Amino acid sequence: MFNILIISHGSVAKGFYDTAEMIIGDVEGVRFAGIQPGESIENFGERLIRLTDEIYIDDGLLVLVDLYGGTPSNVSIIKLLNRYEKIQLISGLNLPILLEALGSRNFMSLDDATDNLINIGKDGIKNINYVLNERKIHDDDE
């Protein structure tokens, strides 16, 4: 089982953590951090290292970041990728990715889960108007 670190701008990471707990209950082995307005990059980087040191395990660590190219993502790349042996970073965090990661980490390796999570994240993006319209057309045909 790998652990999970959720990283974002502001309080987004905490919101995802709280929402996951609301849906599935206690989420062990998960931490979150968000860079706060006015916080220095150095301070944020130190916080990430401390959090990662706390939850990094032999099975690895999945780091979910909100936005590729943003400060949380860039600091994660610089501070974490070369520091730990078994770590995967995925950007574009969304709730389907987080929930799938929590549900699959007991039976999938970190490496196997990574590709699956990216597909889950993409599949979670829907044009709901289109989906409902397609259902209506299908229902009308029957």
C-alpha positions, 0 to 999 in steps of 0.5 A: 500500500502506498501513501498519498500526499495532496498538494495545491495552491491555498486550501484546495488540498485540504478540501480534497482531503476533507471531501475524501473523508466525507465520502469514504471515511477515515483516510490513513496514510494521506497528508495535504499541503497548500502553499499559502498567500505570502508564504515563501517557496523555501518555507513551502519546500521545507514543509513538503519535505517534512510531510513527505518524511513523515509518510514516505514508506517502502511501497512508495508515495503518490503525490497529487498536485493541482496544476502542472507548472504551478508553484506547488508542482514545481516545488514538488519536482525540485524538492521531492523527485530526486530525494525519494526512491519510489515516488510518483507525481500526478498533476491535474488533481480531481476527485475521481483520481483521489478516490480511485487512488484511495481505493486501489492502493491496497491492491495495486503497486504505485507504478501500476496505479499511476497510469490507471489514475491518469485514465480515471482522471480523464474519464471523470471529465464529462460534458454533462449536457452532452451526456444527458442529451445522448441519453435522451436520444437513446431513450427516445429511440427505445 
